[in-house]
Amino acid sequence: MKLTACLERALGDVFLLIGKECPFLLRDLLASEELAQVFGLSVMNVLRVFVGSPCGLNLRNVLWHGFAAPHEVPPMYCSTMVVLTAGMGQLLKSYLQQNKLTWAPRPLIALPDLEDGAVFPEVTREVLSVLEEVMKKSTFVLGTMLPYWEVALIRFKSHRFADCAILLLTQLETGLRHLFATINKCPQRLLTAESTALYTTFDEILAKHLNDGEINQLPLFLGEPAMEFLWDFLNHQQGPRVRDRLSHGEINLPEFPKGVTDQLLTFSTVLLLRFVEEELASVFKEKAAIQSLVHLAEGYSAHFHPMSLLRKQVLSCEKSIRAWPLLPLPREAEEARLECSSEINACNSLIIKITHELYHHVPENHGVFTDLDNRPIEKCCTHVSHQVVASWVRRHQQWAEKTLRSRQRQNFVRMSWSIKLLSPVLLLILLLIALELVNIPEVHGKKTDEYQQYLKFLKSILQYTENLEAHTSPEKNKWIETIRLTHTALLRMWTFSEKKQMLIHLAKKCTSTAVL
C-alpha cells in the first residue's frame, strides 16, 4: 500500500515536468500522454494492469479499500511492483538527462498534531492490552482480517505510526462496509473491487442516502458521535483527511504524528467493544481507563465541520471587536466634530432598531454560536478587526509622539469616530449570521424568487464587509468612506428585515404552522 501511494505521488511529479495540472484520479494519471512520453506506452500499460484499471488487478484500490485478506495477495505482485518502480526510476533518469530537466518533486505534507481536535488521551498499555483482547472477540473484525489488526498494534509499539494508521483505516472500512451491507439489507454491496460493479467505500458508507435514494441506516445505528469522528478524520476539508492523504502519498510518513494514530486506535477500541458479547463488554468497561474512553466517545462532537470552525472564528472575532472600546481615545478626537456626524447618528439609530428586532429571535439559552456554517462574511469581519486594531495602535503611538502631519492627525480623528461606529456594526453582523444559521434546520425551503432575494441580500452584506476590509487597510485609510458604506449597509439590512424574509422570520412561520 505504501508503494502504490508513493508511486502515485512520484508519477504526479513526473507529470508536472510536462503538464500543468496533475489529474486527481490515478487511472487518469496513468492514461495521460505526458507519462507515456516519459516512460513509454508499454510500461504505462503494464502499470495500468497492476494498479490503474478495474479491468486489471486493481491492486491499489483492492488493498487501500480493505478488500484483500493477507493470503489473497501473492508476494510476486509486490516483487513485480518493486522491480517495475525501480525500472521506471532508470527511465526517468535518462529522460531528465536527455532533456536537461531538473527533478523537483512537490513537498510532502507534514501532518500537524491535532491540538484542539484531540479528544482522546494518549494510548496506554492498558488500552492496547484491551484492544488486543477485544479484536479477537469482536464480530466487527473479520477472522481473515485479524492479522492486519495484529500487525497494526505491532507497528504502533514500534513507533511506526503511519503504518499503524494505514492498516487501521483499511480495516475500519472493511468492518463498516460489512455493517453497512447488513443494516441496509444490501449484501450485494459487499462485492470486491470488480470491473462490472461499483464497490462500496467510505464515501458510500458515510453518506446520508443510498444510491437508490433510501436513507442510509448506518449513521442511525452508529450514532452521531461516531459519525462526527469519522467525518472529522476522513472527510472534512479542514480536518486531517488521513485516508485521502495517506493513500495519495501526500504525507511525510516518518513524521506522521502519534497523536492522530492515538485517536484512531482509541476510536477503534471503543467501536469494537460495541460488537462483543454484552457480558464481556461489561468486564472491559469496568476498567476506569476504558470507561473514560467510552464516555469521551459518546460525547464526541465535530471539530472540523465548517460550522464548528466558524464557531471558534466568530467567538475570536467577537472578542477582538469587544476590545475596541478599551482602546484609548485622544482628547482632541473626543472633542472634534466630524463632517458626517449626521450619518453617524443615522447609523446609530439603525443599529438600535435592527438589534431590537434581532433580539426578539435570540434563543432562550442564548446559545447563538452553537450551530454555525462557514461564511466569507465572518472572515472579512475578522480581518477588519485585526486591521483596525493594528492601525489604531500604530497611529495612536504616532499621535502621542507628535510625529503625525496635519493631514494624518485629521485622518486619525476620523478613524477614532469610525471605530466607535464599526464596533457595534460588526457585532451586529455576527449576531445576524449566528441567528440566521441557527434557524437553517427550522426552515423547509424558500421559493425561487425568495431564494434569489435572500441570496442578493447576503451578497450585499458580503460586499459591504469586503469593501470595509479594503477601506480600513493601512494603504487606503478611507475612514469617511467606511461611515458612508456602513450607513448604506444598515439601510439594506433594515429594509430586508422589514420584509420578514430572513430565516429567523421564516423559521417562526414554520413553527407556528407546525403548532397549528
Disulfide bonds with the S-S distance in Angstrom:
none
